[in-house]
Amino acid sequence: MQINYEKELNKEQLEVVFSNNNHSLVLAGPGSGKTRVLVYRISYLIDKGVKPENILLLTFTNKAAKNMIQRTTELLGNYPNGIFAGTFHHVGNIILRRHPEVIGFSHNFTIIDNEDSRNIIKDIINNLNIKNKKAFPSPSVIFSINSYSKNSLIDLSSCIDSKYKQLWLFKNQIIEICSAYESKKKKQNIMDFDDLLFYWNKLLDNENIKRHYSRQFTNILVDEFQDTNKLQFDIIKKLSDKNNIMVVGDDCQSIYSFRAAEIKNILEFPKNYQGCKEFQLIKNYRSTPEILNLINNSIKNNNLQFKKTLSTENKNKDKPTIVKCENLEDEAKYIIEKIKEINRNEYGDTSILFRADYHSANIELELMKNNINFKKVGGLKFFEQAHIKDITSFLKIFANSKDELSWKRILVLFEGIGDNTASKIWDRLNKFDNPINQITRSNLNLSLTQKPAVGWNNFINIIKLSSDKKNPSDLIDSFFKNFYKSHLQIKYPNFKDRVFDVKQYMDLAEKYKSVSSFLHDITLDADLTNSESHENSNKNLLTLSTIHQAKGLEWKNVFVISLAENRFPMPIAYQNDNIEEERRLFYVACSRAKENLYLTIPLEEFTHWGGYNGLDESIFITELPKNCYKEIKQ
């Protein structure tokens, strides 16, 4: 099938597709058609006589790879049989099964998922002589440390010192557990997902194997290159020593450092590949000129970047709107009223984007009150999250002392208390009219064995410290300070994010005088907290999403919320000198919008611990030229 490249591609895209350079860096702005370019590049290589088996296409999702190969097949008129296309993990799996003995495995090794990994680590922990296991880092945390260490090519000790400082007391034990985990996997002939990259990289240290694949993959294409980590780049470098390599990505959309993604991979690509030719795809097919003007003016404040200016031939529309709201509640009310005004019950082309999950709490509550159905991309809704449900259960036992499920959920959080012991404790408590009063009046000796007794005594102490609290926010505060903060720290790899969630939950509760009225509001219309409900109208649902989860998506109308200092950007960005990644997040968020972009700023927040506090406008707003937007004040 004859392909008319000149007709199908713009000038920028055509230059990339026809490139004869050995090393190419393609900087593809949002909405610039990078997938189209990769598809036509593959087709062009095959048209010019490159065999499909000599092409390696590495992507970040198998769905992306399948989409590209399907579109390539449609262009060529036949399937490019033999092409290697898929995620790094997918390709690594194929190659490892050809040479398993080199890295000490058998060809029939099995791949375990993250849950299996955590269970293995849990067994290892259980076999160690750890006195207070509920105060010890959870299997999830230890798995996260091991994973980050591998993907960033940092040894475990340095990884704990730099990224997990709060766990330094357990460092030697964590290293011992990770070592036992690696040994156990090898002994059982199993690999986790990180191993597929780790051992593929090790395999390429064998000169014969490296030479074989370097000769096979004469043309290497890498999508979303800004998201690669050090381990992935090490693999690429070993394979592409003397081969044609084209990497496609956008340094301005590098936002995953928390997953070990390394922006230096793209920024230093020209230095690592001498003679590299740089291309820029800057013609945007998604957004209005006004939206592009704003994001161009924002991102130019970053120093670490390849300078580029996006342009479009799309028709002019309204400027982005900056909305100053008195507080978080007014922000939520404005957004919901505006959404109702512009959508008329058809919400499918509208999204609300936020920097952190807890920022959506007020919005979700307001949506529930207004009976507006919504979906949350890539995660649970705020009130569905495990740590929020734990705290809700704590509130529920004070509001309804006969709530068996809530009692049991709280009890199993404590040392030595599992499901069976929790059931036995509940059977005893259920005999009293008011278990809370009974606990505060006496120590209730339940004749428990040593470990459950320790947990039970701690639980009693928490109840006694909390029993005089009448407001829901005070109850949450007591539970959080006296127990739950330390529980989050040892159980969850992202415990800092969850602490912010709890603080937001506490602040939401602050305006309520009774626990029961607060519980009533957050459980209002239970169907709305069910992610699987309203399936038939899913396409018309309003979308709520963190900015990280929204990357690669687009909507006609986009609201970016909570643009105040210490909310967006987050305070940790200043502490870690990482403000440029925060600005890239702002860039990603705004570039999701096709026609209408709203940026909302709460000027005040109320917190349980600090009372009323004024909020400064985000640096991402104050640094914008006034001609980029129109402004209204609620």
N, C-alpha and C positions, 0 to 999 in steps of 0.2 A: 504494500500500500504506500503510495507516494504521500509524503508529509510536506505540507507547505509551511515551513517554519516561519518564513517572512510574514505570512498572513496571520499566523496564529500567535505570534509573540511580539511584544514591543521591543524597541531598540535595546534597552538595558538587558532584557531577558535573552534576546538573541545573541548578544555578545558573550553571555555566560555559556549558553548552550553550544556555541561554535568555538569556544576557547580551545586553543592548542597548547596552553601552558601546562607544564607538569604539576605545578602546585597552585591551586586557586582558592582564594578566600572570598566567599560571596556573602556580603552583608545585606541581609534581606529585611527591610523594614516591615512593620505590621501591615497586613492587607496588600502586600506587593506581589503575591502569586509565586511564592517560593516552591510550593509543591508542584505547580505547573512547570516551573523551570527544571526541577529534578526529573520529572516524568519525560520532558522533551530531551533532556540531556542523556538519559538512558537510551531513549529511542535513537537519538543522533549517533551515539557510540556504536550501537548495533547496526545502524544504517551504514556506518563507515567501516564495518567489518570486524568490530570487536566481538568476540564470542561471549554470549551471556555468562558462561561459567567463569569468565575473567573479570566480571563486574561484582563488586561487593558494595551493597547498599546497607548502611547502618542507620536505624531510626530509633526513636524512643518509645514507640508503641508498635506492636505487630499490626494493629489496625491501620496505622499510617503506611506501613510497608505494603500490606495487601492492597490498599487503595492505590498506591503508586504503581504497583505491578499490574493491577487491573486496568488502570488508565493507559499504561504502556502497551498492554496487549491490544486495547482498542485502537491505539495509534498505529501500531505495527501491523495489525491484522492477524497476529498469531502470538501465542504465549512465549516469552523469552526463556525457554527451557534451560535450566542449569544455573540461572542467576542466583547468587546468594543475597537474600534480602530479609531483613528482620531486625529485631532489637539486638543489642550487643549480647544479651543473655541467650537469645535464640540461636544466634550464629555460634556463640561459644559452646553451647551444648552440642551442636552438630560436630564441631571440630574436636572437642574433647573425647567424644565417643570413638573417634578414629585412632586416638593414641592414648588411651587411658593408662596403659602400663607405665608410660613415661613419668606420670605424676602419682603413681602408686595406687591406682584404682583399677577395677575391672570394667569391661565395656558395658556391662549391664547395670552400672551404678544408677541409683534412683535419686530423684530430686525432691526435696522436702520443702514445704511452704513455711511461712513465718510462724504459724501456729505450732507446727511440728518442731521447729527450732526452739521455740520457747519452752515446749514440753520437755525436750532433752535437757535444756539448761535447768529447768525446774527439778528434774530428777537428780542432776549433779548437785544442786544446792541442797536437796533433801538428804543426800548422802554425806554431806559435810557436817562437821560438828559446830553448827551455828546456833547459839543459844536463843536469840530473839529473831526468828526468821522474818517476822512481819516488819521489823525495823531494818531489814537488809534489802539492798536493791533488788527489785523484781526481775524475773527472767526477761521481761520486755526491755528493761533498762540495760541489762547486761548484753542482750542481743544487739541493741542499738549501738552500744559502745563498740562491740566487736565489728559490726557492719561499717560504722564510720571509720574505724581504724583501717580496715581493708581498702575501702573506696578512696580514702585520702592518702593512702600509702604512708601512714603515720603509725609507729609502734604503739602498742596498747598503753604503755606507761605514759608516754608523751601525750597521747590522746586524752587520757583521764586528767592529766595535769592542765591541759589547755582548754578542753571543752566540757569536762565533767568535774570541775573543781570541788563541787559540793560532796563528791563521793570519795575524796582522797583517803578518808579513814579506812575504806574497804578496798583500796587499790590492789594490794597483794592478793586478796581473796578473789577479786574480779579477774585478775590475770590468770590465777590458778584455774578458775572455772572456765575461762575462755580456752585455755590450753587443753583442758579435759574435754571440752566441747569439740575442738578440732580433732582430737585423737579418736573420740567416740565415732564421729562421722566417718573418718577414714576406715576405722575398724569395721563399720557396718556397711561400707561401700555406698555412702549417701553423700549428697552435696546440697547445700542451700543455694539460694539465688546468687549471693555474693561469690560463692565458690566458682560459679560458672565463669566469672570474670577473673577471679584471683588465679585459678589454675590455668585458664587460657593464657594469661600473661606469663605464668611460669613455663608453660609449654613452649612459648616462643623464645625462651632462653636457650632452648635446644637449637643449635645452629642449623642442623639439617631440616628440622621442621619449619623453622623460620624461613629458610631459603625456599622450601617447597611452596609455602603459602604466599611469599613475596612474589614468586614467579607466577603463581596462579592469579592472584588479584592484581592485575596490571592497572585497573581503574577502581579507585575507592571513592565512594560518595558518603558523606556523613551529614545527616539532617540534625537540626537543633543543636549545632555544635557548641553553642554557649552553655548548654546544660551538661556537658561531659565533665566527669571528675578526673582526678589524676590517674587513677587506675585505667580508665577507658582510654585516656590519651596515651598512656604508656603502650597499650596494645596497638593503637593506631600508628604510633611512631615506629614500632618494630615491623609492622606490615608494610609501611609506605616508604621505606627508606629510599628506594629508587623508582617508585611507581608514580603514576598520575593520581593525585589526590585532590578532591574538591570538597571543601567543607562549607556548609551553608548554615547561617545563623544570624543572630542579632545581639551584639554585645549589650545593647540597650534593653534587652529583655532577659538578661541573666539575673534570675531571682531565686535560685535554689541553693545558695551556699550552705543552708542548714542541712541539706542532703549530701554535702560534700562536693557539689558542683564547683568548678574552679574557673572563674572568669579569665584568669591568666591564659588559659588554653586558647581562647580566641584572640585576646589582646596581643599575645606574644607569638601567634601563629606565623606572621611574617619573619620573625627573628628565628624561629625554629625551622622554617622552610625557606632557605635562601632562594631568591629568584621568584618568590611567590607573587602572583598577580592578584590585585584586589579589585573586586567588582562591587558595585552598589545597586541594589534594587530599591529605588526610592519613590517610584510611582505607585501611589496608594489607590486601591480600587474600592475601599470600604467607607472611608469617612469623608466628611465635608471639609472644605478648605479651612473653615473656622476652627474645627476641632484639631486639624493638623497644625494650624498656627499655634495653638496652645501647647500641644505636646512638643513641638519643635523648640519653643521658647523655654519650656521646662527642662528638657534633657540637656540643653546646651550648658547648663550649670554643672554638669558632671565633667570632671577632668579625665577620668579613665574611660576613654571611649574613642571610637573612630567617628569623626565628625561627619554627619550627613543631615540633609534637610529633606524631609518628606514633602511631596507635592501630589496634587490630584487634579483630574479634569472633571470631578463631580461638581454638581451645581452648588452655588452658595446657599446657605441656610442661616438660621439664627446663630449668634455667638453662644458659646457655652455659658451657662448661668451659674454664678456663685451666689449661694443663699446663706445668709448669716441668721442663725436661729438662737434664741435666748438660752436654750439648754437642750439636753439630750431628748427630753420628752417632746419639746416643740419641734425638734428636728424630725423625730419620728412622725409626728402628726402632719407636718408640712409634706413630707415625702409621700405619705399615704394619700393625702388629699390631692396632691399633684398627679399621682399615679392614676387615681380614679378619674381625674379631669382629662388626661391625655389618652386613656385607654378604653374607657367605656366598656368595662367588663371583659375586654380581650387583652390579657396581660402577657401573652407568650413572647412578645418582642421587647420586653422590658426587664431590666435587671438592677439589683441593688448590690453594689460591691463594697467590701470592707477589708481593712487591713488585718483584723484579728477576729476570731469567731465571736468573742464576747461583745463586739461592737454591734452585733445584730440583735441583742436581747430586747432592747426597747422597740426596735422595728417589728420583731416577731410578735411581741405582745400586742402592739397596735394593730398589726394585720389580723391577729386572732379576734380582737375586739370588733373589727370591721368586717369579719367574715370573708376575708380575701384569701383564697387558697394559694399556696406557694410551694415551691420545691427548693431544697437547699442542695446546691451542687457539691458532690464529692464528700459529703459527710452528713452527720446527724444534725437535726435542728438543735438549737441551743438547749432546750429543756429535755431533750432525749439523751444527752451525753451522760456517760456513766457517772462522772464525778458530780454533775449537777443533780442526777437522780439520787445519788448517795445523800446529798445535803437535803434534798426534798424529803427523803425518807426520814431523816432526822427531825425535820419539822413535823412530819405527819404523826410521829409517835407522841408528840406533845399536843397535837390537835385532836388525835383520835387514838387513845391508848390501847384500843383493841385491834389496831391495824397490824395483823400478823406478818404480812409480807414486808412491811417497813421495818418492824422490829428485827426480823431475821436478816434483812439486807444490812442493817447497821451492825448487828452483833458479829457477823462473819468478818468484819473489817479488823477485829481485834485479835491480838496474839493468841494462838492456840484454839480459837473458836472456829470450827468448821460447820458444815450444814447440820450434821447430826447433833453436835453440842448445842447449836443455836435452837434446834427443834426442842431439845430437852429443857433448855432455859425458858423458851416460850411457853411450854406446857406448864411450867411452874408459875411464870408471871401471869398467865391467863386466868389463874385462880383468883387474882385480886381485882377488885373493881377499878382501881387506879394504880397500875404498876409503877408509874412515875413517882407518885406519893410514897408508895411502899419502899421503893429503892432509896429515896432521900431520907426516909425515917429510920431505916435499918440497913445493915450491910448484906442482908439476904444470903446467908451462907448456903450455897447450893451443893456443897460436898463435891466440888469439881476436882479433877486431877490437877497437877501443878501448872502446866502451861495454860489450860483454859482458865484456871483460877487467876493467873496474872492478867489475862485479857479481860476477864469479868470485873476484876477490881479496878482496872483502868477505865472500863466502861462506866462503872458506878461513879467514879470520880468525875467523869465528863458530865454525867446526868446531874450530879450534885452542883457542879459549877454552873450549870445551865438552867436549872429548874426555876430560878427566880426571874429569868428573862421573859418578858411578856411580848415584846416586839419581835417579829420574824428576823429582822436584821441583827438584833442582839443575840438571838439564838444561833444564827449562822456564825457570827463573830466568835462566840464562845467555842463552838464546835471546831471552827477553823484554827483558832489560835492554840487551843489546848490539845488538839489531836490531828485534825485533818491535813494541815499544812505539811507536817512531817510525813504523813501517809502518802500524799501526792508526790513528794520528793523522791521516795524510794520505790514507788510503783510505776510512775509514768516517765518515759524519756522526755516528753515535752511538758514537764511539770510546771515550768514558768508560765506557759500559755494557759494552763489550767488554773493556776493561781489567779491570773487576770480574770478568767471566767468567773471564779468564785467571788472575786471582789465586785464584779459587775452584778452578779446575782444578789449580793448583799446590798448593793446600792439600789437595785430595783425594789428590794424588800423594804427599804428605808421609809418609803412614804405610806406604808401600811401599819396600822395600829394593832391588828390581830393576825395571828398565824392563819386562821381559817379563811379570812378574806383574801389574803395573799395566795393561798393554795387554790382558792376558787378561781381567781383570775388567771393563774398560770396554767390551769388545767381546763380553762373555758373551751368548750367545743373540742372534746378529746380527739375527734377525727382529724383536726387540723395538725396535730402533732404526729400523725401517722404518715410516714413517707410513702406508703404504698396506696394511700387513699386517693380518690378522685383520678384513677388511672385513665378513665375515658377522656378526661379533659386536660390531660398532662401537657398537651401542646399549648394550652392557653394559660398555663400556670405562670405566675410571676416567679422570676428566678432570684434567689439570694445566694451569694457566693463570696468566699474569700477571693482576693485578687489572684492568689497563687492558683486556685482551682479554675479561675476564669480564663487563664491564658489559652489562646487558641480559639476562643469563642467570640461571638459578636452579637449585638442587639441594636435595634433601632434607637431605643432610649436607655441611657445608662445613668444611674445615680451613684456617685462615689461619696461615701459618707465619712463623718467623724474627722474632718480635715482640721485637726487642732494639734498643737504641739503636745507631745507625750501620748498621743493617740495614733496619729499618722503624720509624721514619723513616730515610731515607737521609741521610748527612751533608750532602749538598749542599742539603738542605731548610733546614738551619740557616744555611748559608753564604749562601744566596740569599734568606733571610727568607721562605721558602715553606712553613713548617710547616703552614699551614692547608690547602694542597692535599694534603699528605701525609695529614692527618687525614680529608680528604674521600675519599681512596683507602681508608682503613680503613673508613669508613662504607659505601662501595660494596661492599667485600669482605664485610663482615658481613651486609649486607642481601641478599646472594645466597642466604642460608640460609633454608630453609623450616621445618625442625624442629630440627636438631642443629647447633650451632656450636662448634667447637673452636679455641682460640687457643693456639698453642704458642710457648714461649719457651726458646731455648737459653741457658744461663747461662755458657757458656764456648765459645771457639772456638780452634782451633789454626791459626796461619798460618805459612807458610814463613819470613817475614821477622820475625815478632814472637814466635814460640813460643806458649805457652798464655796466653790473655788472658781475663779475666773480662768478661762482658757484662752491662750494666745492662738491666733491663726497659724495654721501650718506654714512652715517655711516654703512649702511647695505652692502656696497661694501668694504669700507676700513677695516672692521673687518673680512673679509673673508680671509682664508689662500690662498696664491697664487696658490697652487696646485688644487684649486677648479674650475678654469676657464682658458680660454685663452683670451687674450686681443688684441684688434685692435684699432687703432686711425684713425678717418676719416680726 
